[in-house]
Amino acid sequence: MQVARTYCIIGDPVHHSLSPGMQNAAFSALGLDCTYIAFRVPAPELEESIASLRAINMAGFNVTIPHKVSVMQYLDELDVTAKKAGAVNTVNNVEGVLRGYNTDIAGFIEPLRRRKVDFGTTVPAAWRRRGRARHSRGACGRKNGKAGDSKPRREKGGRAGPAR
């Protein structure tokens, strides 16, 4: 008999997250006895909340703002992706060992690779935005997100495009 497993997303705010609906629909479609919930964790309560998730044997959790960097200090292990990005967005609990990963890198880089973006000369506009910038630059081997004096260019319709 399979034991029901529970997963969650932690952050503050999380009330707007679409993750519980999407994850629960996927669990149902796959016939898995799993649930996924949103768990609001204010920054001053992060350490205690991680200890609680460990104590109740939460199967795993996703991490969103503002905890992607600060959660790292409360985990037992960090995957190479998390180390490279300097941020964690996914945590797996295997027999009480919390291991952090960063799946944002692959989600950001793979579509660009398919489009044959040259990371040596192109600066994606997203590098100038919040937390994504840190791990996206890291994934491409960038230190500061700049290629020389590159500036974002505007494409038709006013959207920011890659720098030249």
Order of alpha helices (4+ residues) and beta strands (2+ residues): beta-alpha-beta-alpha-beta-beta-alpha-beta-beta-alpha-alpha-beta-beta
